[in-house]
Amino acid sequence: MTIIVAVPDSPEGAVAFTAAVAEAKQIGTDLVAVNLGLRQLDIAPLDPAVSVTVVDRLGPDDRDPVDAVLDEITERNGTRLVIGVKQRSPVGKAFFGSVSQRLLLDSPVPVLAVKPSEGQGNAARS
């Protein structure tokens, strides 16, 4: 069993990463973090009981973020995907693509979708 987590540079990504670590620890499996951001993902403060592999993208011109995550699910035999989501208006959903929305619809494995609490989202944006 392997849990895959999509981690963008956002409050939603931070919450997804935290939830994925907890899931991996709870069921005793390894975790693959697909870093969709352009900054290095800090895994140093994590519980050493959880084995984390970070897959970095090469930059904004690298493959589509959704394809990167779906490829990792296939290549690593992922059994669950963890993503962060945020509240969007119906108009926003119609006009703007969403990596989370595409992952939710296209994932070949069950998806755990988490969102920041009201305070977490605001604090992380400061």
KOLVO-492493 format. One record per residue: residue in one letter; z, y, x of N, C-alpha, C, O in turn. Coordinates in steps of 0.001 Angstrom, whole numbers, padded with zeros to 6 digits, always signed. Layout:
aZYXZYXZYXZYX/...
END
This chain:
m+000000-001186+000844+000000+000000+000000+000000+001237+000881+000703+001295+001890/t-000774+002202+000501-000836+003468+001218-000944+004593+000200-001749+004533-000730/i-000130+005609+000387-000203+006796-000449-001019+007843+000300-000809+008070+001491/i-001936+008469-000398-002744+009551+000153-002293+010841-000528-002101+010863-001744/v-002123+011908+000238-001766+013201-000345-002747+014253+000146-003055+014324+001336/a-003232+015069-000780-004098+016203-000455-003200+017417-000250-002429+017777-001140/v-003297+018060+000940-002387+019154+001271-003149+020423+001648-003486+020614+002816/p-003427+021299+000664-004025+022598+000985-002941+023588+001438-001749+023320+001286/d-003360+024723+001991-002429+025805+002363-002034+026564+001106-002594+027622+000821/s-001083+026041+000358-000667+026692-000883+000687+026147-001288+001126+025120-000771/p+001356+026832-002216+002615+026292-002736+002412+024912-003365+003278+024043-003264/e+001260+024719-004013+000964+023432-004630+000841+022329-003574+001277+021199-003792/g+000251+022667-002445+000117+021692-001357+001467+021299-000786+001709+020128-000495/a+002353+022285-000625+003690+021997-000098+004472+021088-001043+005157+020168-000597/v+004370+021344-002341+005073+020528-003331+004478+019119-003364+005215+018139-003476/a+003166+019013-003267+002518+017694-003256+002967+016895-002037+003252+015702-002146/f+003031+017544-000883+003438+016859+000346+004873+016353+000228+005165+015215+000594/t+005763+017194-000281+007164+016800-000468+007271+015615-001429+008016+014670-001171/a+006536+015666-002523+006562+014575-003502+005997+013290-002910+006514+012205-003179/a+004943+013400-002108+004331+012215-001497+005276+011555-000502+005355+010329-000437/v+005989+012360+000271+006974+011811+001210+008057+011052+000447+008450+009956+000847/a+008534+011630-000641+009561+010967-001460+009034+009663-002053+009747+008659-002074/e+007785+009670-002537+007166+008458-003091+007055+007375-002017+007409+006220-002254/a+006563+007751-000842+006390+006785+000243+007738+006184+000654+007843+004983+000901/k+008750+007025+000721+010083+006542+001100+010629+005611+000021+011203+004568+000333/q+010454+005981-001237+010993+005197-002343+010382+003798-002406+011097+002824-002640/i+009074+003686-002200+008449+002373-002314+008226+001698-000961+007702+000586-000896/g+008625+002371+000115+008556+001767+001440+007150+001543+001955+006818+000458+002433/t+006328+002571+001857+004946+002453+002327+004597+003620+003237+005365+004571+003377/d+003435+003530+003844+003005+004620+004727+002304+005705+003931+001916+005509+002779/l+002151+006851+004571+001596+008035+003929+000488+008612+004798+000642+008748+006012/v-000631+008951+004163-001721+009636+004850-001852+011008+004214-002128+011122+003020/a-001654+012057+005018-001760+013434+004545-003105+013999+004968-003377+014147+006159/v-003947+014313+003989-005243+014921+004279-005027+016429+004260-004845+017034+003203/n-005050+017018+005444-004779+018442+005603-006029+019235+005226-006991+019299+005992/l-006002+019838+004040-007138+020608+003564-007062+022069+003993-007995+022836+003757/g-005973+022449+004610-005810+023815+005093-006372+023959+006493-006857+022999+007093/l-006295+025172+006997-006803+025443+008335-005685+025570+009360-005938+025825+010537/r-004445+025392+008906-003298+025410+009817-002828+023981+010062-003056+023083+009251/q-002163+023792+011210-001616+022481+011524-000494+022146+010544+000320+023005+010207/l-000456+020901+010093+000560+020443+009161+001800+020032+009949+001717+019184+010837/d+002947+020629+009629+004185+020351+010348+004901+019160+009724+005425+019248+008614/i+004916+018047+010450+005597+016860+009941+006884+016574+010713+007561+015585+010431/a+007229+017416+011677+008416+017196+012512+009718+017068+011716+010530+016201+012040/p+009955+017898+010681+011244+017801+009995+011347+016644+008990+012351+016532+008287/l+010331+015793+008916+010346+014713+007927+011291+013588+008323+011626+013410+009494/d+011705+012844+007325+012525+011659+007517+011751+010667+008379+010631+010300+008024/p+012320+010219+009511+011591+009293+010383+011336+007925+009744+010572+007126+010284/a+011965+007651+008607+011745+006382+007910+010368+006330+007260+009903+005256+006876/v+009714+007479+007135+008391+007538+006511+007339+007709+007606+007378+008661+008385/s+006406+006772+007647+005309+006836+008613+004204+007718+008029+003621+007394+006994/v+003922+008841+008709+002918+009791+008215+001772+009903+009213+001985+010125+010405/t+000560+009746+008705-000647+009986+009491-001303+011233+008909-001521+011319+007701/v-001617+012195+009768-002267+013423+009311-003750+013358+009670-004116+013087+010813/v-004585+013610+008678-006029+013678+008879-006420+015140+008711-006332+015694+007616/d-006854+015761+009810-007243+017172+009773-008741+017311+009550-009539+016511+010040/r-009100+018337+008805-010509+018716+008705-010840+019584+009906-009940+020147+010529/l-012089+019697+010231-012493+020425+011426-012668+021919+011209-012963+022648+012156/g-012494+022378+010004-012659+023791+009698-013337+023969+008362-013614+022989+007670/p-013614+025224+007982-014189+025484+006664-015587+024895+006478-016030+024706+005346/d-016284+024604+007575-017628+024045+007460-017637+022519+007462-018698+021900+007383/d-016460+021918+007552-016353+020464+007511-016710+019980+006104-016979+020797+005223/r-016716+018705+005891-017105+018130+004591-016294+018696+003436-015219+019263+003633/d-016815+018536+002252-016163+018989+001033-014742+018416+000961-014549+017233+001244/p-013751+019223+000590-012371+018729+000534-012196+017506-000367-011450+016587-000030/v-012871+017496-001490-012756+016352-002395-013317+015098-001732-012705+014032-001796/d-014479+015224-001097-015066+014078-000402-014149+013589+000716-014022+012383+000928/a-013512+014510+001429-012603+014132+002506-011461+013272+001973-011125+012250+002572/v-010867+013673+000860-009756+012923+000275-010238+011580-000266-009614+010551-000008/l-011330+011581-001007-011845+010330-001572-012260+009350-000477-012074+008142-000626/d-012818+009857+000617-013175+008993+001747-011931+008337+002343-011952+007154+002685/e-010856+009100+002466-009620+008536+003025-009024+007477+002102-008479+006481+002577/i-009122+007680+000796-008637+006661-000147-009384+005357+000098-008776+004288+000150/t-010698+005445+000246-011520+004253+000456-011255+003626+001824-011017+002422+001920/e-011296+004438+002878-011160+003930+004242-009792+003325+004518-009677+002376+005295/r-008762+003862+003892-007399+003406+004185-006800+002555+003072-005602+002272+003071/n-007644+002148+002123-007178+001327+001006-005998+001975+000287-004985+001331+000017/g-006150+003249-000012-005103+003981-000716-004821+003367-002073-005725+002885-002756/t-003548+003393-002452-003155+002832-003741-002677+003894-004716-002528+003630-005909/r-002435+005111-004201-001988+006208-005051-002369+007517-004368-002352+007620-003142/l-002711+008509-005179-003043+009843-004678-002043+010832-005238-001727+010792-006427/v-001540+011725-004391-000631+012783-004836-001338+014117-004617-001852+014395-003534/i-001352+014939-005673-001986+016255-005599-001057+017307-006200-000187+016995-007013/g-001253+018533-005792-000550+019662-006399-001474+020364-007369-002672+020488-007116/v-000926+020819-008469-001721+021515-009480-001060+022842-009826+000126+023047-009567/k-001842+023737-010412-001288+025009-010877-001838+025319-012256-002864+024780-012672/q-001149+026183-012943-001565+026600-014284-002820+027447-014180-002878+028384-013383/r-003832+027119-014986-005060+027916-015019-005451+028155-016464-005190+027333-017342/s-006076+029282-016691-006529+029601-018049-007777+028780-018379-008444+028281-017472/p-008098+028635-019665-009335+027931-020028-010581+028567-019413-011506+027857-019020/v-010612+029885-019327-011762+030565-018722-011834+030242-017236-012917+029995-016705/g-010696+030244-016568-010659+029896-015149-011150+028486-014898-011850+028230-013918/k-010787+027576-015778-011242+026191-015649-012753+026080-015838-013405+025264-015186/a-013302+026890-016719-014731+026818-017013-015590+027403-015890-016678+026897-015615/f-015106+028466-015241-015932+029165-014267-015671+028802-012814-016552+028976-011972/f-014505+028310-012509-014164+028031-011119-013848+026559-010944-013045+025998-011690/g-014483+025927-009952-014194+024530-009651-012793+024408-009072-012275+025354-008480/s-012204+023283-009240-010867+023052-008730-010848+021736-007971-011256+020703-008501/v-010379+021771-006744-010259+020549-005957-009335+019575-006677-009652+018391-006792/s-008200+020061-007160-007265+019182-007865-007890+018563-009102-007716+017372-009361/q-008610+019361-009861-009242+018864-011079-010282+017795-010742-010352+016766-011414/r-011079+018030-009717-012089+017051-009323-011445+015774-008808-011925+014677-009095/l-010354+015908-008045-009661+014715-007559-009064+013918-008711-009136+012689-008735/l-008481+014623-009650-007882+013965-010810-008934+013157-011575-008667+012039-012017/l-010116+013724-011725-011174+013051-012479-011902+011966-011686-012344+010974-012266/d-012034+012140-010373-012856+011233-009567-012077+010189-008781-012684+009292-008195/s-010759+010279-008752-009972+009341-007950-010095+007913-008472-009988+007672-009675/p-010322+006964-007557-010393+005564-007970-009009+004903-008071-008904+003730-008429/v-007954+005659-007754-006585+005136-007804-005731+006043-008694-006126+007173-008979/p-004568+005560-009134-003689+006417-009942-003319+007697-009190-003185+007702-007967/v-003157+008784-009956-002870+010096-009383-001525+010600-009887-001252+010587-011087/l-000688+011046-008951+000552+011728-009286+000285+013219-009089+000082+013669-007962/a+000286+013983-010177+000038+015428-010112+001364+016149-010266+002082+015943-011244/v+001689+017003-009291+002942+017757-009307+002633+019237-009223+001594+019633-008696/k+003546+020063-009748+003342+021503-009649+004645+022168-009231+005732+021663-009513/p+004521+023314-008551+005720+024036-008142+006470+024560-009360+005874+024876-010390/s+007773+024643-009220+008542+025300-010273+008232+026787-010193+007629+027249-009225/e+008637+027523-011192+008353+028969-011234+008802+029664-009955+008055+030473-009404/g+009989+029370-009478+010519+030008-008274+009838+029561-007005+009664+030362-006087/q+009445+028292-006928+008795+027772-005723+007456+028433-005477+007144+028788-004340/g+006673+028603-006500+005352+029204-006345+005427+030629-005859+004664+031029-004980/n+006351+031411-006426+006486+032809-006031+007058+032959-004638+006612+033813-003872/a+008049+032133-004298+008677+032237-002975+007697+031862-001877+007683+032488-000817/a+006873+030843-002122+005939+030389-001103+004806+031381-000891+004186+031377+000172/r+004519+032226-001865+003430+033197-001720+003872+034467-000996+003034+035256-000560/s+005154+034662-000870+005653+035896-000261+005315+035962+001211+005661+036936+001880/
END
